[in-house]
């Protein structure tokens, strides 16, 4: 921020809710009276001409300062003043509309009464444009004397040149994509612009004159291939950024230069395109204008920025900075009322100001305070009271303000217990007679004033809502709003979650943002309905319980009929998408369906591979299609075209292949979405089964969910397989590692799509195996080393006094003394390090058998190769 402010000499606000841009401001002697006037055009079509007079601070602008105000019915893109009418060297006003160029004569009539002079405009001529205009420039093209010609740049890259009342010719710029700033240099008789390639390009007027006429060629040809083939650029300079504006400077005491304002730099070029100097800007500029400097050989430049600051540079040296009351989109230097160097700025919302650079800063002067004696005893008492309050606040250790405790913004969602009597499903892809819907009532409450509250309701695809965005009027304190919407199944596959989320956001009058959210559960009957149980099934999952199973009448009251006793233990479900599920309540053994889970993973990964193949094939066919197009366009361009040689047939065939591949890729994308939804559903089921199997707590379940469900959406760049593989590998080398050597292993840095799913399936199997052997999920690696010494069966070993040669049982860590040392050590116990029950360890070694001693399940005698070992093993239970 600058210490000094731009001193306001005259200012006004134009219209209401009008918009302005760079080309909407012009300063010139438009009525040929010898004094500069300010001409402003707006996107609302209003044309205004001002002749400001100085006013005292606080006074309103006088009515006579506005010379003319006319609405032209069309948006005004740019206004310029020059010698645009033949037969006279007087100045006229050119107004550029989207599809029209109009030239007016502005004149004033001396008033005989106190109302002052009267001004009017007269249309001299107009040109209807065949293309949408972007901007224009003017000058003595070709070195003509006493008149100015106009060049208009269209949105599709055509330069249309007008010799006053008549249209001259049009030329397309080569390699055009988006229009940029355009200006004319009379010194070199060149047009200078900045292309979308971030290059400053210069085109000679004579080259444009003798280039191929744009109107003589077909539009598709001139735009795609042969446009500008014979239009050769004079010079090119790559500036590496987009340009905001271009100005040509040609003063007597300064070298002729081309100034280019970029997004982060200010460039000064010579006439031949060589760089004179460059100034790096530490702000985002909005507009600029070079003007004459008092020092010979230098140029001054005014640069406005988005921080409301106007910077003045002398070449690359910052000389002054002044604060403005707005962000300028256009700046000019004018001579008004015999005052030279008035700075005229215009903002995008119509704040027009004439100012000058002053040296009297606006300092705040504090009011004078009456002096009085200080009562130190009163101050000490107040200080003690404040310290007491601070200590009490510190005791609570509550970092949340009171307003947050009260929850200034509350959102609640209430799901109807019954389905809608008349379904409100819209454009559902489900192939069912009736697609049910359920009503959700969302209530937003605010205890404070809330501005621009916005409510978003989200559900997991393929579920959908009838309306997901709500915008309310401003809330008064202690007010509420209620909206009603319906949720239904839109996609032809079951969802992985029956959960929704409501988020409401707003801001307080002081600008503090407020956000509140809530979640709601959807009923199961939204996606399925009761059906007859089935005895045959493709996949079966059995869950073991240590208590009698709960009656299905309690778990699924919406699906079970209390009058039928058999539904208490068996129940059938029919999904809207076609699949059936049967639940049977009985006490039996567990199973983790990894094989079926792996089949879903393989199916999803196969579709991802197909998507990659379709992308490669589409890229190849697109390259082939463009190559055939280029050859055809080259044939069509020639004055004596050669035979097509079946290129048109090849083009049509390639086009059909591209369409077929695109349709196949779109179908594969839909199948991949359904496969990912099924994979997420199965993952939820596997997480639940593992948590029941290993009796995991909430924190451990959260770790599993973070590892197996890391993505809300699946993409080719970051897919489910590589993400889950990386997460599980991290768990295996940290909390589930067997040794410190595994913890020292490092994973690859960048995730990429794997070649197959073998590594992922191996890691998932290893993950379940580590959990089965006593591993526990934790975010710290300290517990991993401790888990190696913990015996899942609950046994610890009796220490032995000396080491012996032992036999290792494969598949376990149980060890037994070798037989040849038995005679020497009859009374010493054998050390057992067992990670499995003893009976299970013995079963893995057929050469050793164990006999329980004295009815004690902790003492065994072992037999090896027909003879008994004279040792017994004692296991102390933890």
HUHUQUI-V592857 format. One line per field, one symbol per residue. ss: DSSP state (@ for helix, = for strand, . for the rest). psi: psi as a letter, one per 30 degrees, with the letter a starting at -180 (. if undefined). Layout:
ss: ???
psi: ???
This chain:
ss: ...==========........@@@====........=====....=====............@@@======......=====.........=====...==========........===========....=======.@@@.....======...======..=======.........====....=====....======@@@@@@...@@@..@@@@@@..........====....=======.......======..=====.....======....========......=======...======..=======....=========..=========...=======..................@@@@@@@@@@@@@@@@@@@@@.....@@@@...===========.................==========...==========...===...===...=...===========.........=========.....=========..@@@.====....................@@@@.........@@@@.======....=====.........@@@@@@@@@@@@@@@@@@@@@@@@@@@@@@@@@@@@@@@@@@@@.........@@@@@@@@@@@@@@@@@@@@@@@@@@@@@@@@@@@@@@@@@@@@@@@@...@@@@@@@@@@@...........@@@@@@@@@@@@@.......@@@@..............@@@@@@@@@@@@@@@.........@@@@@@.......==.........===......===.@@@................@@@@@@....======..=========..========.==.
psi: kkeklkkjekllkjakhlklaegfkkjlifghffkkljkkklffgkkkkkilkkllkfllkkeffjekjkkgfkkjekklkaifklfkglklkkkklegkkkklkklkkkkfaffalkklkkkellkkkflklelllllikgglkglklkkkklfggkjjkkicflkdlkkkkkhkekkakklkjfefhlkkljlfghkkkkkkeeeeeglkkffglkeeefeedgkgegjkkelkkjfgllkelkkkkileglkkljkkjafglkkkllfgfkkelkjkkgljlellkklklfkkglkkkkjllgghkjkjkjcgkkflkkklgljkfkklkljkhgjkgkjkkklfggjkkklljlgjljkkjklkkkklkkjeeeeeeeeeeeeeeeeeefefhjfkleeeefifkkkkkjkkfllkejkgkkhkfkilekjllkkkjkkkkkflkkkhkkkkkklkkglllfkfkkkllkklkhllkklklkkljelhlklfkiklkkkkkaklfggkkkkklllkkklffffllklklkfklekkkkkkkglkkkkffeeifffkjffjeffffkkkkjlfffllkkkkjljallkjieeeeeeeeeeeeeeeeeeeeeeeeeeeeeeeeeeeeeeeeeefekeiklkfhgeeeeeeeeeeeeeeeeeeeeeeeeeeeeeeeeeeeeeeeeeeeeeeeghkaeeeeeeeeeefifkekkleejleeeeeeeeeeeefgcfglflfeeffkkllekklkleageeeeeeeeeeeeeefggkkklfkfefefffefkjefgkllkklflklklkkkkflgkkkkkefgeefiffklkkkjkglkeeeeeffjffklkkkkggjffklkkkkhflkkhllkkkkk.
